[in-house]
Amino acid sequence: MKNIDGSCGAESHLNVRKSRLIVAFLSEKLIMNRISGHQLWFFMRRGDLSHTIRETLKRLPPPYDSHYGIVPPPPPEGGISVPGATKALDAAQAAFGKVDAIAAQIKDPYIVSRILTRREAVSSSSIEGTQSTLDELLSVEETGDDDARHEARQVRNYAVALDEFIPVAAKDGYGVFAMDLIKDLHRAVMKDDPDYQDVPGELRRRVVWIGGKGDIAYSSLNPPPAVDVPDCLAQTVDYLRNEGMQQVTQGFITRMAVAHTHVEAVHPFRDGKGRVGRLLLPLMMAAEKHIPLYLSPYIESKKGTYYDSLRDAQQRLDWQPIVTFMADAVTGTVDELFRTREALSKLCELWGERRKFRKGSAAMRGLDELHNYPVLTAKRLGELLQISPHKSIRPSPNWKRPAFWKSEPGTRATACTLLPKRSASSTALSAKSLFFPNKRTDEISAGSKAR
Protein backbone atom coordinates (compact mmCIF):
# COMPACT_ATOMS: atom_id res chain seq x y z
CA MET A 1 0.00 0.00 0.00
CA LYS A 2 1.35 3.42 -0.95
CA ASN A 3 1.31 6.50 1.32
CA ILE A 4 -0.31 9.75 0.20
CA ASP A 5 3.02 11.01 -1.11
CA GLY A 6 3.46 7.88 -3.21
CA SER A 7 6.12 6.25 -1.01
CA CYS A 8 5.72 2.85 0.66
CA GLY A 9 5.70 2.67 4.40
CA ALA A 10 7.52 0.03 6.45
CA GLU A 11 4.33 -1.98 6.92
CA SER A 12 3.71 -1.99 3.16
CA HIS A 13 7.27 -3.16 2.49
CA LEU A 14 6.74 -5.99 4.96
CA ASN A 15 3.49 -7.07 3.29
CA VAL A 16 5.11 -7.01 -0.14
CA ARG A 17 7.99 -9.11 1.15
CA LYS A 18 5.60 -11.62 2.70
CA SER A 19 3.62 -11.85 -0.54
CA ARG A 20 6.79 -12.52 -2.52
CA LEU A 21 7.82 -15.25 -0.11
CA ILE A 22 4.41 -16.91 -0.38
CA VAL A 23 4.49 -16.75 -4.18
CA ALA A 24 8.02 -18.18 -4.21
CA PHE A 25 6.95 -20.96 -1.85
CA LEU A 26 3.94 -21.92 -3.92
CA SER A 27 5.88 -21.77 -7.19
CA GLU A 28 8.44 -24.22 -5.82
CA LYS A 29 5.86 -26.81 -4.84
CA LEU A 30 6.79 -29.03 -1.97
CA ILE A 31 7.41 -32.69 -2.68
CA MET A 32 7.97 -35.49 -0.22
CA ASN A 33 10.15 -38.43 -1.11
CA ARG A 34 10.58 -41.56 0.98
CA ILE A 35 14.07 -42.96 0.84
CA SER A 36 15.11 -45.92 3.00
CA GLY A 37 12.20 -45.30 5.34
CA HIS A 38 13.11 -41.65 5.96
CA GLN A 39 11.19 -38.61 4.75
CA LEU A 40 13.16 -36.05 2.76
CA TRP A 41 11.59 -32.75 1.81
CA PHE A 42 12.73 -30.73 -1.19
CA PHE A 43 11.34 -28.23 -3.67
CA MET A 44 10.55 -28.60 -7.32
CA ARG A 45 11.08 -25.30 -9.09
CA ARG A 46 9.44 -24.25 -12.31
CA GLY A 47 12.96 -24.20 -13.64
CA ASP A 48 13.09 -27.99 -13.22
CA LEU A 49 10.81 -28.26 -16.25
CA SER A 50 12.46 -28.30 -19.66
CA HIS A 51 11.64 -25.48 -22.05
CA THR A 52 9.50 -27.79 -24.18
CA ILE A 53 7.46 -28.90 -21.16
CA ARG A 54 7.04 -25.33 -19.89
CA GLU A 55 5.48 -24.46 -23.22
CA THR A 56 2.83 -27.18 -22.71
CA LEU A 57 1.59 -25.79 -19.38
CA LYS A 58 -2.13 -25.08 -19.42
CA ARG A 59 -4.21 -23.37 -16.76
CA LEU A 60 -6.49 -25.77 -14.90
CA PRO A 61 -10.22 -25.06 -14.64
CA PRO A 62 -11.78 -23.50 -11.50
CA PRO A 63 -11.44 -23.85 -8.60
CA TYR A 64 -7.84 -24.78 -9.47
CA ASP A 65 -7.29 -21.98 -11.98
CA SER A 66 -4.29 -20.64 -10.08
CA HIS A 67 -2.44 -23.83 -11.05
CA TYR A 68 -1.23 -25.29 -14.33
CA GLY A 69 -1.22 -28.81 -15.72
CA ILE A 70 1.32 -30.36 -18.07
CA VAL A 71 -0.19 -31.37 -21.39
CA PRO A 72 2.38 -34.01 -22.43
CA PRO A 73 3.71 -33.66 -25.97
CA PRO A 74 3.09 -36.64 -28.28
CA PRO A 75 5.46 -39.58 -27.79
CA PRO A 76 8.55 -39.04 -29.95
CA GLU A 77 8.77 -41.12 -33.10
CA GLY A 78 12.32 -40.19 -33.98
CA GLY A 79 15.48 -41.67 -32.56
CA ILE A 80 16.16 -41.10 -28.86
CA SER A 81 19.74 -40.63 -27.73
CA VAL A 82 20.41 -42.65 -24.57
CA PRO A 83 24.16 -43.40 -24.67
CA GLY A 84 24.26 -44.19 -20.97
CA ALA A 85 21.66 -46.94 -21.43
CA THR A 86 23.51 -48.91 -24.13
CA LYS A 87 24.94 -51.55 -21.80
CA ALA A 88 21.61 -52.07 -20.03
CA LEU A 89 19.77 -52.32 -23.35
CA ASP A 90 22.20 -54.93 -24.69
CA ALA A 91 21.77 -57.02 -21.54
CA ALA A 92 17.99 -56.77 -21.75
CA GLN A 93 17.93 -57.83 -25.41
CA ALA A 94 20.09 -60.82 -24.54
CA ALA A 95 17.69 -61.67 -21.69
CA PHE A 96 14.72 -61.60 -24.07
CA GLY A 97 16.67 -63.89 -26.38
CA LYS A 98 17.25 -66.45 -23.61
CA VAL A 99 13.58 -66.57 -22.65
CA ASP A 100 12.35 -66.75 -26.23
CA ALA A 101 14.79 -69.58 -26.99
CA ILE A 102 13.48 -71.66 -24.08
CA ALA A 103 9.89 -70.92 -25.05
CA ALA A 104 10.54 -72.31 -28.52
CA GLN A 105 11.69 -75.62 -27.02
CA ILE A 106 8.96 -76.33 -24.49
CA LYS A 107 5.17 -76.36 -24.52
CA ASP A 108 4.64 -74.73 -21.14
CA PRO A 109 2.81 -71.44 -21.88
CA TYR A 110 3.89 -70.06 -18.49
CA ILE A 111 7.61 -70.90 -19.03
CA VAL A 112 8.00 -71.29 -15.26
CA SER A 113 4.68 -71.08 -13.49
CA ARG A 114 1.24 -69.58 -13.72
CA ILE A 115 2.01 -68.16 -10.28
CA LEU A 116 4.26 -65.52 -11.88
CA THR A 117 1.22 -63.75 -13.33
CA ARG A 118 -0.33 -63.83 -9.87
CA ARG A 119 2.80 -62.29 -8.33
CA GLU A 120 2.58 -59.59 -10.98
CA ALA A 121 -0.99 -58.83 -9.92
CA VAL A 122 -0.06 -58.67 -6.23
CA SER A 123 2.97 -56.42 -6.78
CA SER A 124 1.39 -54.02 -9.29
CA SER A 125 -1.62 -53.55 -7.01
CA SER A 126 0.63 -53.10 -3.98
CA ILE A 127 2.50 -50.25 -5.68
CA GLU A 128 -0.82 -48.38 -5.79
CA GLY A 129 -1.68 -49.19 -2.17
CA THR A 130 -4.05 -52.12 -2.78
CA GLN A 131 -2.67 -54.69 -0.39
CA SER A 132 -3.16 -58.42 -0.68
CA THR A 133 -0.91 -61.48 -0.61
CA LEU A 134 -0.17 -64.29 -2.99
CA ASP A 135 -1.68 -66.73 -0.50
CA GLU A 136 -4.93 -64.78 -0.31
CA LEU A 137 -5.13 -64.32 -4.08
CA LEU A 138 -4.66 -68.02 -4.81
CA SER A 139 -7.29 -69.00 -2.27
CA VAL A 140 -9.85 -66.48 -3.51
CA GLU A 141 -9.24 -67.41 -7.12
CA GLU A 142 -9.49 -71.14 -6.55
CA THR A 143 -12.45 -71.26 -4.18
CA GLY A 144 -14.40 -68.43 -5.84
CA ASP A 145 -14.93 -66.73 -2.49
CA ASP A 146 -17.16 -63.74 -3.29
CA ASP A 147 -17.07 -62.70 0.36
CA ALA A 148 -13.33 -62.10 0.23
CA ARG A 149 -11.88 -58.66 0.97
CA HIS A 150 -12.39 -56.23 -1.87
CA GLU A 151 -8.60 -55.76 -2.09
CA ALA A 152 -8.19 -59.46 -2.82
CA ARG A 153 -10.92 -59.33 -5.45
CA GLN A 154 -9.23 -56.36 -7.13
CA VAL A 155 -5.92 -58.25 -7.31
CA ARG A 156 -7.73 -61.28 -8.67
CA ASN A 157 -9.30 -59.11 -11.37
CA TYR A 158 -5.82 -57.89 -12.39
CA ALA A 159 -4.64 -61.49 -12.75
CA VAL A 160 -7.72 -62.44 -14.75
CA ALA A 161 -7.15 -59.44 -17.04
CA LEU A 162 -3.65 -60.74 -17.79
CA ASP A 163 -5.06 -64.17 -18.64
CA GLU A 164 -7.69 -62.62 -20.90
CA PHE A 165 -5.80 -59.94 -22.81
CA ILE A 166 -2.31 -61.40 -23.31
CA PRO A 167 -3.49 -64.16 -25.71
CA VAL A 168 -5.38 -61.49 -27.68
CA ALA A 169 -2.25 -59.33 -27.95
CA ALA A 170 -0.20 -62.35 -29.02
CA LYS A 171 -2.74 -63.13 -31.73
CA ASP A 172 -3.56 -59.61 -33.00
CA GLY A 173 -0.16 -57.98 -32.54
CA TYR A 174 -0.05 -54.21 -32.25
CA GLY A 175 -3.55 -53.97 -33.70
CA VAL A 176 -4.85 -54.89 -30.23
CA PHE A 177 -4.09 -51.41 -28.93
CA ALA A 178 -7.09 -49.12 -29.05
CA MET A 179 -8.86 -46.64 -26.81
CA ASP A 180 -11.40 -49.31 -25.93
CA LEU A 181 -8.61 -51.63 -24.76
CA ILE A 182 -7.33 -49.01 -22.31
CA LYS A 183 -10.83 -48.52 -20.98
CA ASP A 184 -11.42 -52.28 -20.74
CA LEU A 185 -8.22 -52.76 -18.75
CA HIS A 186 -9.24 -50.03 -16.33
CA ARG A 187 -12.74 -51.45 -15.98
CA ALA A 188 -11.28 -54.88 -15.23
CA VAL A 189 -8.94 -53.75 -12.45
CA MET A 190 -11.24 -51.18 -10.80
CA LYS A 191 -14.68 -52.78 -10.92
CA ASP A 192 -14.42 -54.17 -7.38
CA ASP A 193 -12.96 -51.04 -5.77
CA PRO A 194 -15.69 -49.66 -3.45
CA ASP A 195 -13.78 -46.39 -2.99
CA TYR A 196 -13.55 -45.51 -6.67
CA GLN A 197 -15.95 -42.62 -7.18
CA ASP A 198 -16.00 -42.52 -10.99
CA VAL A 199 -17.31 -45.14 -13.40
CA PRO A 200 -14.60 -47.76 -14.08
CA GLY A 201 -13.50 -47.55 -17.70
CA GLU A 202 -14.56 -43.92 -18.20
CA LEU A 203 -11.94 -41.21 -18.70
CA ARG A 204 -11.66 -38.73 -15.86
CA ARG A 205 -13.62 -35.49 -15.94
CA ARG A 206 -11.95 -33.70 -13.08
CA VAL A 207 -8.61 -32.25 -12.05
CA VAL A 208 -6.10 -34.67 -10.53
CA TRP A 209 -2.61 -34.16 -9.21
CA ILE A 210 0.24 -36.32 -7.95
CA GLY A 211 1.56 -35.93 -4.42
CA GLY A 212 0.62 -33.15 -2.07
CA LYS A 213 -1.45 -35.28 0.30
CA GLY A 214 -4.71 -33.88 -1.03
CA ASP A 215 -3.48 -30.31 -1.55
CA ILE A 216 -2.66 -29.30 -5.12
CA ALA A 217 -0.45 -26.48 -3.81
CA TYR A 218 2.09 -29.11 -2.75
CA SER A 219 1.77 -31.48 -5.72
CA SER A 220 4.80 -32.91 -7.46
CA LEU A 221 3.11 -33.09 -10.87
CA ASN A 222 -0.15 -31.83 -12.34
CA PRO A 223 -1.40 -33.91 -15.30
CA PRO A 224 -3.35 -32.22 -18.11
CA PRO A 225 -6.85 -30.80 -17.66
CA ALA A 226 -9.58 -33.39 -18.19
CA VAL A 227 -10.63 -31.76 -21.47
CA ASP A 228 -7.23 -32.67 -22.97
CA VAL A 229 -7.21 -36.30 -21.82
CA PRO A 230 -8.98 -37.89 -24.85
CA ASP A 231 -6.58 -36.33 -27.36
CA CYS A 232 -3.52 -37.10 -25.25
CA LEU A 233 -4.57 -40.71 -24.75
CA ALA A 234 -5.25 -41.05 -28.46
CA GLN A 235 -1.60 -40.08 -29.01
CA THR A 236 -0.56 -42.84 -26.59
CA VAL A 237 -2.66 -45.38 -28.49
CA ASP A 238 -1.26 -44.26 -31.86
CA TYR A 239 2.24 -44.77 -30.52
CA LEU A 240 1.36 -48.19 -29.05
CA ARG A 241 0.09 -49.35 -32.44
CA ASN A 242 3.67 -48.94 -33.73
CA GLU A 243 2.67 -47.63 -37.13
CA GLY A 244 4.94 -44.57 -37.16
CA MET A 245 8.66 -44.03 -37.61
CA GLN A 246 9.38 -45.37 -34.09
CA GLN A 247 9.21 -48.91 -35.46
CA VAL A 248 12.49 -48.29 -37.28
CA THR A 249 14.11 -45.52 -35.20
CA GLN A 250 13.59 -46.95 -31.69
CA GLY A 251 14.30 -50.32 -30.13
CA PHE A 252 11.53 -52.28 -28.45
CA ILE A 253 12.59 -51.59 -24.86
CA THR A 254 12.84 -47.88 -25.63
CA ARG A 255 9.30 -47.99 -26.98
CA MET A 256 8.14 -49.73 -23.81
CA ALA A 257 9.67 -46.96 -21.71
CA VAL A 258 8.22 -44.15 -23.85
CA ALA A 259 4.71 -45.63 -24.01
CA HIS A 260 4.62 -46.32 -20.28
CA THR A 261 5.85 -42.82 -19.46
CA HIS A 262 3.29 -41.17 -21.71
CA VAL A 263 0.23 -43.01 -20.44
CA GLU A 264 1.32 -42.27 -16.86
CA ALA A 265 1.74 -38.57 -17.73
CA VAL A 266 -1.72 -38.40 -19.32
CA HIS A 267 -3.24 -39.86 -16.12
CA PRO A 268 -6.42 -40.85 -18.01
CA PHE A 269 -8.31 -42.05 -14.95
CA ARG A 270 -8.88 -40.66 -11.51
CA ASP A 271 -7.25 -43.75 -10.01
CA GLY A 272 -5.87 -47.01 -11.37
CA LYS A 273 -3.77 -45.50 -14.16
CA GLY A 274 -0.59 -47.05 -12.71
CA ARG A 275 -2.01 -50.56 -12.89
CA VAL A 276 -3.26 -49.96 -16.43
CA GLY A 277 0.16 -48.63 -17.44
CA ARG A 278 1.92 -51.71 -16.06
CA LEU A 279 -0.62 -54.06 -17.66
CA LEU A 280 0.32 -52.57 -21.02
CA LEU A 281 3.94 -53.72 -20.65
CA PRO A 282 3.37 -57.52 -20.99
CA LEU A 283 0.77 -56.79 -23.66
CA MET A 284 3.42 -54.92 -25.65
CA MET A 285 5.76 -57.89 -25.25
CA ALA A 286 3.09 -60.29 -26.48
CA ALA A 287 2.34 -58.02 -29.45
CA GLU A 288 6.08 -57.97 -30.26
CA LYS A 289 6.00 -61.81 -30.20
CA HIS A 290 8.15 -61.98 -27.09
CA ILE A 291 7.26 -64.17 -24.14
CA PRO A 292 5.55 -61.74 -21.71
CA LEU A 293 7.60 -60.86 -18.67
CA TYR A 294 6.03 -59.51 -15.49
CA LEU A 295 8.02 -56.53 -14.27
CA SER A 296 5.96 -55.29 -11.31
CA PRO A 297 7.82 -57.29 -8.62
CA TYR A 298 11.05 -55.65 -9.82
CA ILE A 299 9.39 -52.23 -10.01
CA GLU A 300 7.95 -52.63 -6.52
CA SER A 301 11.40 -53.45 -5.13
CA LYS A 302 12.84 -50.25 -6.67
CA LYS A 303 9.93 -47.83 -6.43
CA GLY A 304 12.11 -44.82 -5.67
CA THR A 305 14.20 -45.22 -8.81
CA TYR A 306 11.06 -45.98 -10.82
CA TYR A 307 9.31 -42.76 -9.80
CA ASP A 308 12.46 -40.68 -10.22
CA SER A 309 13.02 -41.95 -13.75
CA LEU A 310 9.40 -41.29 -14.68
CA ARG A 311 9.67 -37.75 -13.34
CA ASP A 312 12.86 -37.09 -15.33
CA ALA A 313 11.10 -38.09 -18.55
CA GLN A 314 7.81 -36.34 -17.82
CA GLN A 315 9.30 -33.04 -16.62
CA ARG A 316 12.49 -32.74 -18.66
CA LEU A 317 12.08 -35.23 -21.52
CA ASP A 318 15.22 -36.93 -20.22
CA TRP A 319 14.61 -40.46 -21.49
CA GLN A 320 17.84 -42.12 -20.40
CA PRO A 321 16.84 -42.92 -16.78
CA ILE A 322 13.50 -44.56 -17.65
CA VAL A 323 14.97 -46.48 -20.61
CA THR A 324 17.78 -47.73 -18.37
CA PHE A 325 15.31 -48.66 -15.65
CA MET A 326 13.08 -50.56 -18.07
CA ALA A 327 16.06 -52.45 -19.47
CA ASP A 328 17.28 -53.32 -15.97
CA ALA A 329 13.76 -54.46 -15.07
CA VAL A 330 13.74 -56.87 -18.01
CA THR A 331 17.18 -58.27 -17.15
CA GLY A 332 16.41 -58.55 -13.44
CA THR A 333 13.08 -60.26 -14.10
CA VAL A 334 14.66 -62.80 -16.45
CA ASP A 335 17.43 -63.55 -13.94
CA GLU A 336 14.80 -64.15 -11.26
CA LEU A 337 12.77 -66.26 -13.66
CA PHE A 338 15.71 -68.62 -14.27
CA ARG A 339 16.51 -68.85 -10.56
CA THR A 340 12.90 -69.70 -9.86
CA ARG A 341 12.82 -72.23 -12.67
CA GLU A 342 15.90 -73.99 -11.29
CA ALA A 343 14.59 -73.99 -7.73
CA LEU A 344 11.21 -75.28 -8.84
CA SER A 345 12.82 -78.07 -10.84
CA LYS A 346 14.70 -79.20 -7.74
CA LEU A 347 11.53 -78.99 -5.71
CA CYS A 348 9.66 -81.19 -8.19
CA GLU A 349 12.50 -83.73 -8.02
CA LEU A 350 12.23 -83.70 -4.25
CA TRP A 351 8.50 -84.34 -4.45
CA GLY A 352 9.12 -87.25 -6.80
CA GLU A 353 11.62 -88.82 -4.39
CA ARG A 354 9.12 -88.89 -1.55
CA ARG A 355 7.45 -92.04 -2.76
CA LYS A 356 7.17 -94.30 -5.79
CA PHE A 357 4.52 -93.38 -8.32
CA ARG A 358 2.96 -95.67 -10.86
CA LYS A 359 3.91 -94.44 -14.33
CA GLY A 360 1.08 -92.42 -15.86
CA SER A 361 -0.90 -92.40 -12.62
CA ALA A 362 -3.07 -89.43 -11.69
CA ALA A 363 -0.80 -88.70 -8.75
CA MET A 364 2.28 -88.56 -10.94
CA ARG A 365 0.55 -86.38 -13.55
CA GLY A 366 -0.74 -84.18 -10.79
CA LEU A 367 2.80 -83.35 -9.71
CA ASP A 368 3.30 -81.57 -13.01
CA GLU A 369 0.39 -79.25 -12.21
CA LEU A 370 1.40 -78.23 -8.70
CA HIS A 371 3.69 -75.39 -9.76
CA ASN A 372 0.78 -73.80 -11.63
CA TYR A 373 -1.95 -74.64 -9.11
CA PRO A 374 -0.44 -74.94 -5.64
CA VAL A 375 -3.94 -74.40 -4.26
CA LEU A 376 -6.53 -76.57 -5.94
CA THR A 377 -9.96 -78.03 -5.39
CA ALA A 378 -11.06 -81.54 -6.28
CA LYS A 379 -12.98 -80.07 -9.20
CA ARG A 380 -9.91 -78.28 -10.53
CA LEU A 381 -7.73 -81.35 -10.14
CA GLY A 382 -10.29 -83.46 -11.96
CA GLU A 383 -10.35 -80.99 -14.85
CA LEU A 384 -6.55 -80.82 -15.07
CA LEU A 385 -6.14 -84.60 -15.03
CA GLN A 386 -9.30 -85.25 -17.07
CA ILE A 387 -10.80 -87.48 -14.41
CA SER A 388 -13.98 -87.13 -12.40
CA PRO A 389 -13.59 -85.07 -9.21
CA HIS A 390 -14.56 -87.94 -6.90
CA LYS A 391 -11.76 -90.05 -8.37
CA SER A 392 -9.19 -87.33 -7.73
CA ILE A 393 -9.50 -87.74 -3.97
CA ARG A 394 -9.93 -90.50 -1.44
CA PRO A 395 -11.37 -89.80 2.01
CA SER A 396 -8.45 -89.91 4.40
CA PRO A 397 -7.82 -88.48 7.88
CA ASN A 398 -4.35 -87.53 6.64
CA TRP A 399 -5.59 -84.91 4.16
CA LYS A 400 -4.58 -81.43 5.15
CA ARG A 401 -5.77 -77.96 4.24
CA PRO A 402 -4.59 -76.00 1.19
CA ALA A 403 -0.91 -75.24 0.73
CA PHE A 404 0.94 -72.64 -1.29
CA TRP A 405 4.14 -72.44 -3.19
CA LYS A 406 5.37 -68.87 -3.23
CA SER A 407 8.47 -67.02 -4.32
CA GLU A 408 9.35 -63.55 -3.12
CA PRO A 409 11.46 -61.14 -5.23
CA GLY A 410 15.13 -61.93 -4.76
CA THR A 411 14.49 -65.32 -3.14
CA ARG A 412 14.15 -68.87 -4.35
CA ALA A 413 10.92 -70.78 -4.57
CA THR A 414 9.57 -72.00 -1.27
CA ALA A 415 6.97 -74.63 -0.63
CA CYS A 416 4.74 -74.47 1.32
CA THR A 417 2.72 -72.37 3.74
CA LEU A 418 -0.39 -73.94 5.20
CA LEU A 419 -3.58 -71.97 4.80
CA PRO A 420 -6.13 -72.63 7.57
CA LYS A 421 -9.18 -72.58 5.33
CA ARG A 422 -11.42 -75.22 3.79
CA SER A 423 -14.05 -74.42 1.22
CA ALA A 424 -17.54 -75.27 2.36
CA SER A 425 -18.74 -75.91 -1.18
CA SER A 426 -15.79 -77.84 -2.59
CA THR A 427 -13.04 -79.94 -1.09
CA ALA A 428 -9.80 -77.97 -1.14
CA LEU A 429 -6.80 -80.26 -1.32
CA SER A 430 -3.33 -79.88 0.07
CA ALA A 431 -0.76 -80.40 -2.64
CA LYS A 432 1.52 -81.99 -0.03
CA SER A 433 -0.93 -84.33 1.62
CA LEU A 434 -2.40 -85.43 -1.72
CA PHE A 435 0.88 -86.98 -2.80
CA PHE A 436 2.36 -87.79 0.61
CA PRO A 437 -0.64 -89.02 2.65
CA ASN A 438 1.49 -90.89 5.16
CA LYS A 439 3.83 -88.01 5.99
CA ARG A 440 3.32 -85.73 8.95
CA THR A 441 2.65 -82.10 8.02
CA ASP A 442 5.71 -80.76 9.77
CA GLU A 443 7.93 -83.36 8.10
CA ILE A 444 6.61 -82.45 4.66
CA SER A 445 7.06 -78.71 5.26
CA ALA A 446 10.62 -79.17 6.51
CA GLY A 447 11.57 -81.34 3.55
CA SER A 448 9.84 -79.34 0.83
CA LYS A 449 11.94 -76.19 0.86
CA ALA A 450 14.48 -75.26 -1.79
CA ARG A 451 16.82 -72.88 -0.02
Secondary structure, 3 states (H helix, E strand, C coil): CECCCCCECHHHHHHHHHHHHHHHHHHCCEEEEEECCEEEEEECCHHHCCHHHHCCEEECCCCCCCCEEECCCCCCCCCCCCHHHHHHHHHHHHHHHHHHHHHHHCCCCCCCCCHHHHHHHHHHHHHCCCCCCHHHHHHHHHHCCCCCCHHHHHHHHHHHHHHHHHHHHHHHHHHHCCHHHHHHHHHHHHCCCCCCCCCCCCCCCCCCCECHHHCHHHCCECCCCHHHHHHHHHHHHHHHCCCCCHHHHCCHHHHHHHHHHHHHHHCCCCCCHHHHHHHHHHHHHHHCCCCCCCCHHHHHHCHHHHHHHHHHHHHHCCCHHHHHHHHHHHHHHHHHHHHHHHHHHHHHHHHHHCCCCCCCCHHHHHHCCCCCCCEEEHHHHHHHHCCCHHHCCCCCCCCCCCEEEECCCCCCCEEEEECCCCCCCCCEEEHHHHHCCCCCHHHHHHHCECC
